[in-house]
């Protein structure tokens, strides 16, 4: 196995992992935005102070 093949394989695997994580995170965020009962972020301007 050539070193360049290993580097290309690892870089493509990393890019694929990042893309999958980004798609999963986007799906989770959109699902949470649709839920009216979800608690507001503490960074939101109209969030209750605790």
PDBQT receptor file of N, H, CA, C and O in Angstrom, charges set to zero:
ATOM      1  N   UNK A   1       0.845  -1.173   0.000  1.00  0.00    +0.000 N 
ATOM      2  CA  UNK A   1       0.000   0.000   0.000  1.00  0.00    +0.000 C 
ATOM      3  C   UNK A   1       0.890   1.235   0.000  1.00  0.00    +0.000 C 
ATOM      4  O   UNK A   1       1.824   1.358   0.792  1.00  0.00    +0.000 OA
ATOM      5  N   UNK A   2       0.580   2.115  -0.884  1.00  0.00    +0.000 N 
ATOM      6  H   UNK A   2      -0.179   2.016  -1.528  1.00  0.00    +0.000 HD
ATOM      7  CA  UNK A   2       1.338   3.343  -1.025  1.00  0.00    +0.000 C 
ATOM      8  C   UNK A   2       0.850   4.360   0.017  1.00  0.00    +0.000 C 
ATOM      9  O   UNK A   2      -0.324   4.361   0.388  1.00  0.00    +0.000 OA
ATOM     10  N   UNK A   3       1.746   5.208   0.477  1.00  0.00    +0.000 N 
ATOM     11  H   UNK A   3       2.700   5.207   0.175  1.00  0.00    +0.000 HD
ATOM     12  CA  UNK A   3       1.400   6.210   1.484  1.00  0.00    +0.000 C 
ATOM     13  C   UNK A   3       0.379   7.206   0.937  1.00  0.00    +0.000 C 
ATOM     14  O   UNK A   3      -0.520   7.628   1.664  1.00  0.00    +0.000 OA
ATOM     15  N   UNK A   4       0.504   7.580  -0.314  1.00  0.00    +0.000 N 
ATOM     16  H   UNK A   4       1.235   7.237  -0.904  1.00  0.00    +0.000 HD
ATOM     17  CA  UNK A   4      -0.433   8.546  -0.884  1.00  0.00    +0.000 C 
ATOM     18  C   UNK A   4      -1.858   7.981  -0.908  1.00  0.00    +0.000 C 
ATOM     19  O   UNK A   4      -2.818   8.725  -0.705  1.00  0.00    +0.000 OA
ATOM     20  N   UNK A   5      -2.001   6.696  -1.150  1.00  0.00    +0.000 N 
ATOM     21  H   UNK A   5      -1.221   6.092  -1.315  1.00  0.00    +0.000 HD
ATOM     22  CA  UNK A   5      -3.324   6.063  -1.117  1.00  0.00    +0.000 C 
ATOM     23  C   UNK A   5      -3.907   6.133   0.290  1.00  0.00    +0.000 C 
ATOM     24  O   UNK A   5      -5.101   6.383   0.458  1.00  0.00    +0.000 OA
ATOM     25  N   UNK A   6      -3.085   5.917   1.278  1.00  0.00    +0.000 N 
ATOM     26  H   UNK A   6      -2.116   5.713   1.142  1.00  0.00    +0.000 HD
ATOM     27  CA  UNK A   6      -3.536   5.978   2.670  1.00  0.00    +0.000 C 
ATOM     28  C   UNK A   6      -3.979   7.398   3.041  1.00  0.00    +0.000 C 
ATOM     29  O   UNK A   6      -4.998   7.584   3.707  1.00  0.00    +0.000 OA
ATOM     30  N   UNK A   7      -3.218   8.377   2.612  1.00  0.00    +0.000 N 
ATOM     31  H   UNK A   7      -2.391   8.227   2.071  1.00  0.00    +0.000 HD
ATOM     32  CA  UNK A   7      -3.561   9.771   2.909  1.00  0.00    +0.000 C 
ATOM     33  C   UNK A   7      -4.876  10.162   2.236  1.00  0.00    +0.000 C 
ATOM     34  O   UNK A   7      -5.720  10.804   2.860  1.00  0.00    +0.000 OA
ATOM     35  N   UNK A   8      -5.058   9.785   0.981  1.00  0.00    +0.000 N 
ATOM     36  H   UNK A   8      -4.372   9.263   0.474  1.00  0.00    +0.000 HD
ATOM     37  CA  UNK A   8      -6.292  10.092   0.258  1.00  0.00    +0.000 C 
ATOM     38  C   UNK A   8      -7.474   9.390   0.912  1.00  0.00    +0.000 C 
ATOM     39  O   UNK A   8      -8.533   9.996   1.078  1.00  0.00    +0.000 OA
ATOM     40  N   UNK A   9      -7.313   8.135   1.285  1.00  0.00    +0.000 N 
ATOM     41  H   UNK A   9      -6.453   7.643   1.151  1.00  0.00    +0.000 HD
ATOM     42  CA  UNK A   9      -8.391   7.380   1.920  1.00  0.00    +0.000 C 
ATOM     43  C   UNK A   9      -8.786   8.002   3.254  1.00  0.00    +0.000 C 
ATOM     44  O   UNK A   9      -9.977   8.138   3.537  1.00  0.00    +0.000 OA
ATOM     45  N   UNK A  10      -7.825   8.378   4.068  1.00  0.00    +0.000 N 
ATOM     46  H   UNK A  10      -6.858   8.268   3.838  1.00  0.00    +0.000 HD
ATOM     47  CA  UNK A  10      -8.125   8.996   5.351  1.00  0.00    +0.000 C 
ATOM     48  C   UNK A  10      -8.783  10.365   5.183  1.00  0.00    +0.000 C 
ATOM     49  O   UNK A  10      -9.697  10.708   5.934  1.00  0.00    +0.000 OA
ATOM     50  N   UNK A  11      -8.329  11.144   4.211  1.00  0.00    +0.000 N 
ATOM     51  H   UNK A  11      -7.587  10.865   3.602  1.00  0.00    +0.000 HD
ATOM     52  CA  UNK A  11      -8.926  12.466   4.004  1.00  0.00    +0.000 C 
ATOM     53  C   UNK A  11     -10.359  12.349   3.496  1.00  0.00    +0.000 C 
ATOM     54  O   UNK A  11     -11.225  13.107   3.931  1.00  0.00    +0.000 OA
ATOM     55  N   UNK A  12     -10.624  11.426   2.594  1.00  0.00    +0.000 N 
ATOM     56  H   UNK A  12      -9.920  10.810   2.240  1.00  0.00    +0.000 HD
ATOM     57  CA  UNK A  12     -11.985  11.225   2.098  1.00  0.00    +0.000 C 
ATOM     58  C   UNK A  12     -12.897  10.696   3.208  1.00  0.00    +0.000 C 
ATOM     59  O   UNK A  12     -14.062  11.085   3.294  1.00  0.00    +0.000 OA
ATOM     60  N   UNK A  13     -12.376   9.824   4.044  1.00  0.00    +0.000 N 
ATOM     61  H   UNK A  13     -11.430   9.508   3.975  1.00  0.00    +0.000 HD
ATOM     62  CA  UNK A  13     -13.156   9.324   5.173  1.00  0.00    +0.000 C 
ATOM     63  C   UNK A  13     -13.492  10.431   6.150  1.00  0.00    +0.000 C 
ATOM     64  O   UNK A  13     -14.598  10.469   6.691  1.00  0.00    +0.000 OA
ATOM     65  N   UNK A  14     -12.556  11.329   6.381  1.00  0.00    +0.000 N 
ATOM     66  H   UNK A  14     -11.659  11.299   5.942  1.00  0.00    +0.000 HD
ATOM     67  CA  UNK A  14     -12.789  12.457   7.286  1.00  0.00    +0.000 C 
ATOM     68  C   UNK A  14     -13.846  13.399   6.712  1.00  0.00    +0.000 C 
ATOM     69  O   UNK A  14     -14.740  13.844   7.432  1.00  0.00    +0.000 OA
ATOM     70  N   UNK A  15     -13.744  13.701   5.430  1.00  0.00    +0.000 N 
ATOM     71  H   UNK A  15     -13.018  13.341   4.845  1.00  0.00    +0.000 HD
ATOM     72  CA  UNK A  15     -14.732  14.574   4.786  1.00  0.00    +0.000 C 
ATOM     73  C   UNK A  15     -16.114  13.943   4.849  1.00  0.00    +0.000 C 
ATOM     74  O   UNK A  15     -17.096  14.635   5.115  1.00  0.00    +0.000 OA
ATOM     75  N   UNK A  16     -16.204  12.640   4.607  1.00  0.00    +0.000 N 
ATOM     76  H   UNK A  16     -15.406  12.078   4.391  1.00  0.00    +0.000 HD
ATOM     77  CA  UNK A  16     -17.485  11.944   4.677  1.00  0.00    +0.000 C 
ATOM     78  C   UNK A  16     -18.054  11.992   6.093  1.00  0.00    +0.000 C 
ATOM     79  O   UNK A  16     -19.251  12.221   6.268  1.00  0.00    +0.000 OA
ATOM     80  N   UNK A  17     -17.217  11.779   7.099  1.00  0.00    +0.000 N 
ATOM     81  H   UNK A  17     -16.245  11.592   6.957  1.00  0.00    +0.000 HD
ATOM     82  CA  UNK A  17     -17.681  11.822   8.485  1.00  0.00    +0.000 C 
ATOM     83  C   UNK A  17     -18.197  13.209   8.855  1.00  0.00    +0.000 C 
ATOM     84  O   UNK A  17     -19.216  13.327   9.536  1.00  0.00    +0.000 OA
ATOM     85  N   UNK A  18     -17.516  14.246   8.420  1.00  0.00    +0.000 N 
ATOM     86  H   UNK A  18     -16.689  14.151   7.867  1.00  0.00    +0.000 HD
ATOM     87  CA  UNK A  18     -17.945  15.623   8.709  1.00  0.00    +0.000 C 
ATOM     88  C   UNK A  18     -19.269  15.920   8.018  1.00  0.00    +0.000 C 
ATOM     89  O   UNK A  18     -20.141  16.548   8.619  1.00  0.00    +0.000 OA
ATOM     90  N   UNK A  19     -19.444  15.491   6.785  1.00  0.00    +0.000 N 
ATOM     91  H   UNK A  19     -18.736  14.980   6.297  1.00  0.00    +0.000 HD
ATOM     92  CA  UNK A  19     -20.690  15.718   6.066  1.00  0.00    +0.000 C 
ATOM     93  C   UNK A  19     -21.862  14.995   6.722  1.00  0.00    +0.000 C 
ATOM     94  O   UNK A  19     -22.954  15.552   6.836  1.00  0.00    +0.000 OA
ATOM     95  N   UNK A  20     -21.637  13.759   7.151  1.00  0.00    +0.000 N 
ATOM     96  H   UNK A  20     -20.751  13.306   7.058  1.00  0.00    +0.000 HD
ATOM     97  CA  UNK A  20     -22.698  13.003   7.824  1.00  0.00    +0.000 C 
ATOM     98  C   UNK A  20     -23.070  13.680   9.138  1.00  0.00    +0.000 C 
ATOM     99  O   UNK A  20     -24.254  13.802   9.454  1.00  0.00    +0.000 OA
ATOM    100  N   UNK A  21     -22.088  14.116   9.899  1.00  0.00    +0.000 N 
ATOM    101  H   UNK A  21     -21.127  14.017   9.643  1.00  0.00    +0.000 HD
ATOM    102  CA  UNK A  21     -22.367  14.799  11.159  1.00  0.00    +0.000 C 
ATOM    103  C   UNK A  21     -23.130  16.103  10.924  1.00  0.00    +0.000 C 
ATOM    104  O   UNK A  21     -24.042  16.426  11.685  1.00  0.00    +0.000 OA
ATOM    105  N   UNK A  22     -22.773  16.852   9.888  1.00  0.00    +0.000 N 
ATOM    106  H   UNK A  22     -22.032  16.590   9.270  1.00  0.00    +0.000 HD
ATOM    107  CA  UNK A  22     -23.452  18.111   9.585  1.00  0.00    +0.000 C 
ATOM    108  C   UNK A  22     -24.900  17.866   9.182  1.00  0.00    +0.000 C 
ATOM    109  O   UNK A  22     -25.786  18.617   9.592  1.00  0.00    +0.000 OA
ATOM    110  N   UNK A  23     -25.157  16.836   8.394  1.00  0.00    +0.000 N 
ATOM    111  H   UNK A  23     -24.438  16.226   8.061  1.00  0.00    +0.000 HD
ATOM    112  CA  UNK A  23     -26.522  16.521   7.994  1.00  0.00    +0.000 C 
ATOM    113  C   UNK A  23     -27.351  16.084   9.201  1.00  0.00    +0.000 C 
ATOM    114  O   UNK A  23     -28.515  16.466   9.316  1.00  0.00    +0.000 OA
ATOM    115  N   UNK A  24     -26.779  15.303  10.088  1.00  0.00    +0.000 N 
ATOM    116  H   UNK A  24     -25.833  14.994   9.995  1.00  0.00    +0.000 HD
ATOM    117  CA  UNK A  24     -27.472  14.844  11.291  1.00  0.00    +0.000 C 
ATOM    118  C   UNK A  24     -27.786  16.032  12.206  1.00  0.00    +0.000 C 
ATOM    119  O   UNK A  24     -28.882  16.123  12.758  1.00  0.00    +0.000 OA
ATOM    120  N   UNK A  25     -26.826  16.932  12.362  1.00  0.00    +0.000 N 
ATOM    121  H   UNK A  25     -25.935  16.858  11.914  1.00  0.00    +0.000 HD
ATOM    122  CA  UNK A  25     -27.017  18.096  13.207  1.00  0.00    +0.000 C 
ATOM    123  C   UNK A  25     -28.092  19.011  12.627  1.00  0.00    +0.000 C 
ATOM    124  O   UNK A  25     -28.915  19.543  13.372  1.00  0.00    +0.000 OA
ATOM    125  N   UNK A  26     -28.095  19.201  11.315  1.00  0.00    +0.000 N 
ATOM    126  H   UNK A  26     -27.426  18.769  10.710  1.00  0.00    +0.000 HD
ATOM    127  CA  UNK A  26     -29.102  20.031  10.659  1.00  0.00    +0.000 C 
ATOM    128  C   UNK A  26     -30.483  19.434  10.859  1.00  0.00    +0.000 C 
ATOM    129  O   UNK A  26     -31.436  20.161  11.136  1.00  0.00    +0.000 OA
ATOM    130  N   UNK A  27     -30.603  18.140  10.724  1.00  0.00    +0.000 N 
ATOM    131  H   UNK A  27     -29.828  17.549  10.498  1.00  0.00    +0.000 HD
ATOM    132  CA  UNK A  27     -31.885  17.462  10.919  1.00  0.00    +0.000 C 
ATOM    133  C   UNK A  27     -32.382  17.643  12.351  1.00  0.00    +0.000 C 
ATOM    134  O   UNK A  27     -33.561  17.922  12.570  1.00  0.00    +0.000 OA
ATOM    135  N   UNK A  28     -31.495  17.486  13.314  1.00  0.00    +0.000 N 
ATOM    136  H   UNK A  28     -30.538  17.259  13.136  1.00  0.00    +0.000 HD
ATOM    137  CA  UNK A  28     -31.860  17.650  14.721  1.00  0.00    +0.000 C 
ATOM    138  C   UNK A  28     -32.301  19.079  15.020  1.00  0.00    +0.000 C 
ATOM    139  O   UNK A  28     -33.268  19.292  15.752  1.00  0.00    +0.000 OA
ATOM    140  N   UNK A  29     -31.597  20.052  14.458  1.00  0.00    +0.000 N 
ATOM    141  H   UNK A  29     -30.812  19.879  13.864  1.00  0.00    +0.000 HD
ATOM    142  CA  UNK A  29     -31.933  21.459  14.674  1.00  0.00    +0.000 C 
ATOM    143  C   UNK A  29     -33.286  21.794  14.070  1.00  0.00    +0.000 C 
ATOM    144  O   UNK A  29     -34.099  22.457  14.714  1.00  0.00    +0.000 OA
ATOM    145  N   UNK A  30     -33.542  21.348  12.849  1.00  0.00    +0.000 N 
ATOM    146  H   UNK A  30     -32.882  20.809  12.327  1.00  0.00    +0.000 HD
ATOM    147  CA  UNK A  30     -34.822  21.620  12.217  1.00  0.00    +0.000 C 
ATOM    148  C   UNK A  30     -35.964  20.952  12.971  1.00  0.00    +0.000 C 
ATOM    149  O   UNK A  30     -37.042  21.532  13.101  1.00  0.00    +0.000 OA
ATOM    150  N   UNK A  31     -35.739  19.745  13.468  1.00  0.00    +0.000 N 
ATOM    151  H   UNK A  31     -34.863  19.274  13.363  1.00  0.00    +0.000 HD
ATOM    152  CA  UNK A  31     -36.760  19.047  14.238  1.00  0.00    +0.000 C 
ATOM    153  C   UNK A  31     -37.060  19.810  15.534  1.00  0.00    +0.000 C 
ATOM    154  O   UNK A  31     -38.220  19.921  15.932  1.00  0.00    +0.000 OA
ATOM    155  N   UNK A  32     -36.040  20.325  16.179  1.00  0.00    +0.000 N 
ATOM    156  H   UNK A  32     -35.098  20.235  15.856  1.00  0.00    +0.000 HD
ATOM    157  CA  UNK A  32     -36.227  21.088  17.417  1.00  0.00    +0.000 C 
ATOM    158  C   UNK A  32     -36.940  22.418  17.144  1.00  0.00    +0.000 C 
ATOM    159  O   UNK A  32     -37.746  22.863  17.961  1.00  0.00    +0.000 OA
ATOM    160  N   UNK A  33     -36.654  23.048  16.018  1.00  0.00    +0.000 N 
ATOM    161  H   UNK A  33     -35.999  22.686  15.354  1.00  0.00    +0.000 HD
ATOM    162  CA  UNK A  33     -37.299  24.321  15.677  1.00  0.00    +0.000 C 
ATOM    163  C   UNK A  33     -38.793  24.139  15.432  1.00  0.00    +0.000 C 
ATOM    164  O   UNK A  33     -39.571  25.064  15.666  1.00  0.00    +0.000 OA
ATOM    165  N   UNK A  34     -39.207  22.963  14.964  1.00  0.00    +0.000 N 
ATOM    166  H   UNK A  34     -38.575  22.212  14.774  1.00  0.00    +0.000 HD
ATOM    167  CA  UNK A  34     -40.617  22.693  14.722  1.00  0.00    +0.000 C 
ATOM    168  C   UNK A  34     -41.387  22.465  16.018  1.00  0.00    +0.000 C 
ATOM    169  O   UNK A  34     -42.606  22.634  16.049  1.00  0.00    +0.000 OA
ATOM    170  N   UNK A  35     -40.697  22.086  17.081  1.00  0.00    +0.000 N 
ATOM    171  H   UNK A  35     -39.707  21.948  17.056  1.00  0.00    +0.000 HD
ATOM    172  CA  UNK A  35     -41.330  21.769  18.355  1.00  0.00    +0.000 C 
ATOM    173  C   UNK A  35     -41.537  23.062  19.149  1.00  0.00    +0.000 C 
ATOM    174  O   UNK A  35     -40.574  23.726  19.530  1.00  0.00    +0.000 OA
ATOM    175  N   UNK A  36     -42.804  23.410  19.394  1.00  0.00    +0.000 N 
ATOM    176  H   UNK A  36     -43.587  22.870  19.085  1.00  0.00    +0.000 HD
ATOM    177  CA  UNK A  36     -43.100  24.633  20.144  1.00  0.00    +0.000 C 
ATOM    178  C   UNK A  36     -42.842  24.470  21.635  1.00  0.00    +0.000 C 
ATOM    179  O   UNK A  36     -42.701  25.467  22.344  1.00  0.00    +0.000 OA
ATOM    180  N   UNK A  37     -42.776  23.240  22.126  1.00  0.00    +0.000 N 
ATOM    181  H   UNK A  37     -42.890  22.430  21.550  1.00  0.00    +0.000 HD
ATOM    182  CA  UNK A  37     -42.563  22.986  23.549  1.00  0.00    +0.000 C 
ATOM    183  C   UNK A  37     -41.092  22.899  23.933  1.00  0.00    +0.000 C 
ATOM    184  O   UNK A  37     -40.771  22.737  25.110  1.00  0.00    +0.000 OA
ATOM    185  N   UNK A  38     -40.204  23.003  22.969  1.00  0.00    +0.000 N 
ATOM    186  H   UNK A  38     -40.465  23.135  22.013  1.00  0.00    +0.000 HD
ATOM    187  CA  UNK A  38     -38.774  22.908  23.263  1.00  0.00    +0.000 C 
ATOM    188  C   UNK A  38     -38.341  24.116  24.087  1.00  0.00    +0.000 C 
ATOM    189  O   UNK A  38     -38.772  25.235  23.811  1.00  0.00    +0.000 OA
ATOM    190  N   UNK A  39     -37.497  23.905  25.094  1.00  0.00    +0.000 N 
ATOM    191  H   UNK A  39     -37.147  22.995  25.319  1.00  0.00    +0.000 HD
ATOM    192  CA  UNK A  39     -37.056  25.050  25.899  1.00  0.00    +0.000 C 
ATOM    193  C   UNK A  39     -36.196  26.003  25.073  1.00  0.00    +0.000 C 
ATOM    194  O   UNK A  39     -35.435  25.582  24.202  1.00  0.00    +0.000 OA
ATOM    195  N   UNK A  40     -36.334  27.278  25.361  1.00  0.00    +0.000 N 
ATOM    196  H   UNK A  40     -36.953  27.620  26.068  1.00  0.00    +0.000 HD
ATOM    197  CA  UNK A  40     -35.548  28.282  24.643  1.00  0.00    +0.000 C 
ATOM    198  C   UNK A  40     -34.094  28.230  25.089  1.00  0.00    +0.000 C 
ATOM    199  O   UNK A  40     -33.782  27.825  26.209  1.00  0.00    +0.000 OA
ATOM    200  N   UNK A  41     -33.241  28.636  24.214  1.00  0.00    +0.000 N 
ATOM    201  H   UNK A  41     -33.495  28.965  23.305  1.00  0.00    +0.000 HD
ATOM    202  CA  UNK A  41     -31.831  28.733  24.542  1.00  0.00    +0.000 C 
ATOM    203  C   UNK A  41     -31.617  29.834  25.569  1.00  0.00    +0.000 C 
ATOM    204  O   UNK A  41     -32.327  30.839  25.565  1.00  0.00    +0.000 OA
ATOM    205  N   UNK A  42     -30.658  29.648  26.434  1.00  0.00    +0.000 N 
ATOM    206  H   UNK A  42     -30.081  28.831  26.437  1.00  0.00    +0.000 HD
ATOM    207  CA  UNK A  42     -30.354  30.686  27.418  1.00  0.00    +0.000 C 
ATOM    208  C   UNK A  42     -29.734  31.916  26.757  1.00  0.00    +0.000 C 
ATOM    209  O   UNK A  42     -29.627  32.969  27.387  1.00  0.00    +0.000 OA
ATOM    210  N   UNK A  43     -29.328  31.793  25.506  1.00  0.00    +0.000 N 
ATOM    211  H   UNK A  43     -29.415  30.938  24.995  1.00  0.00    +0.000 HD
ATOM    212  CA  UNK A  43     -28.784  32.916  24.761  1.00  0.00    +0.000 C 
ATOM    213  C   UNK A  43     -29.873  33.722  24.056  1.00  0.00    +0.000 C 
ATOM    214  O   UNK A  43     -29.595  34.805  23.541  1.00  0.00    +0.000 OA
ATOM    215  N   UNK A  44     -31.097  33.220  24.025  1.00  0.00    +0.000 N 
ATOM    216  H   UNK A  44     -31.323  32.341  24.444  1.00  0.00    +0.000 HD
ATOM    217  CA  UNK A  44     -32.193  33.926  23.367  1.00  0.00    +0.000 C 
ATOM    218  C   UNK A  44     -32.556  35.185  24.154  1.00  0.00    +0.000 C 
ATOM    219  O   UNK A  44     -32.489  35.199  25.383  1.00  0.00    +0.000 OA
ATOM    220  N   UNK A  45     -32.934  36.227  23.444  1.00  0.00    +0.000 N 
ATOM    221  H   UNK A  45     -32.988  36.216  22.445  1.00  0.00    +0.000 HD
ATOM    222  CA  UNK A  45     -33.256  37.493  24.094  1.00  0.00    +0.000 C 
ATOM    223  C   UNK A  45     -34.489  37.385  24.967  1.00  0.00    +0.000 C 
ATOM    224  O   UNK A  45     -34.564  38.046  26.003  1.00  0.00    +0.000 OA
ATOM    225  N   UNK A  46     -35.462  36.565  24.576  1.00  0.00    +0.000 N 
ATOM    226  H   UNK A  46     -35.401  36.028  23.735  1.00  0.00    +0.000 HD
ATOM    227  CA  UNK A  46     -36.695  36.447  25.354  1.00  0.00    +0.000 C 
ATOM    228  C   UNK A  46     -36.745  35.182  26.203  1.00  0.00    +0.000 C 
ATOM    229  O   UNK A  46     -37.823  34.744  26.603  1.00  0.00    +0.000 OA
ATOM    230  N   UNK A  47     -35.593  34.599  26.475  1.00  0.00    +0.000 N 
ATOM    231  H   UNK A  47     -34.717  34.955  26.150  1.00  0.00    +0.000 HD
ATOM    232  CA  UNK A  47     -35.529  33.405  27.317  1.00  0.00    +0.000 C 
ATOM    233  C   UNK A  47     -35.687  33.780  28.780  1.00  0.00    +0.000 C 
ATOM    234  O   UNK A  47     -35.208  34.830  29.210  1.00  0.00    +0.000 OA
ATOM    235  N   UNK A  48     -36.361  32.922  29.553  1.00  0.00    +0.000 N 
ATOM    236  H   UNK A  48     -36.750  32.070  29.204  1.00  0.00    +0.000 HD
ATOM    237  CA  UNK A  48     -36.493  33.229  30.989  1.00  0.00    +0.000 C 
ATOM    238  C   UNK A  48     -35.155  33.098  31.694  1.00  0.00    +0.000 C 
ATOM    239  O   UNK A  48     -34.379  32.191  31.394  1.00  0.00    +0.000 OA
ATOM    240  N   UNK A  49     -34.878  34.003  32.633  1.00  0.00    +0.000 N 
ATOM    241  H   UNK A  49     -35.509  34.740  32.877  1.00  0.00    +0.000 HD
ATOM    242  CA  UNK A  49     -33.649  33.937  33.414  1.00  0.00    +0.000 C 
ATOM    243  C   UNK A  49     -33.815  32.919  34.532  1.00  0.00    +0.000 C 
ATOM    244  O   UNK A  49     -34.821  32.910  35.242  1.00  0.00    +0.000 OA
ATOM    245  N   UNK A  50     -32.821  32.071  34.673  1.00  0.00    +0.000 N 
ATOM    246  H   UNK A  50     -32.004  32.078  34.097  1.00  0.00    +0.000 HD
ATOM    247  CA  UNK A  50     -32.862  31.060  35.736  1.00  0.00    +0.000 C 
ATOM    248  C   UNK A  50     -31.731  31.280  36.685  1.00  0.00    +0.000 C 
ATOM    249  O   UNK A  50     -31.585  30.534  37.654  1.00  0.00    +0.000 OA
TER     250      UNK A  50
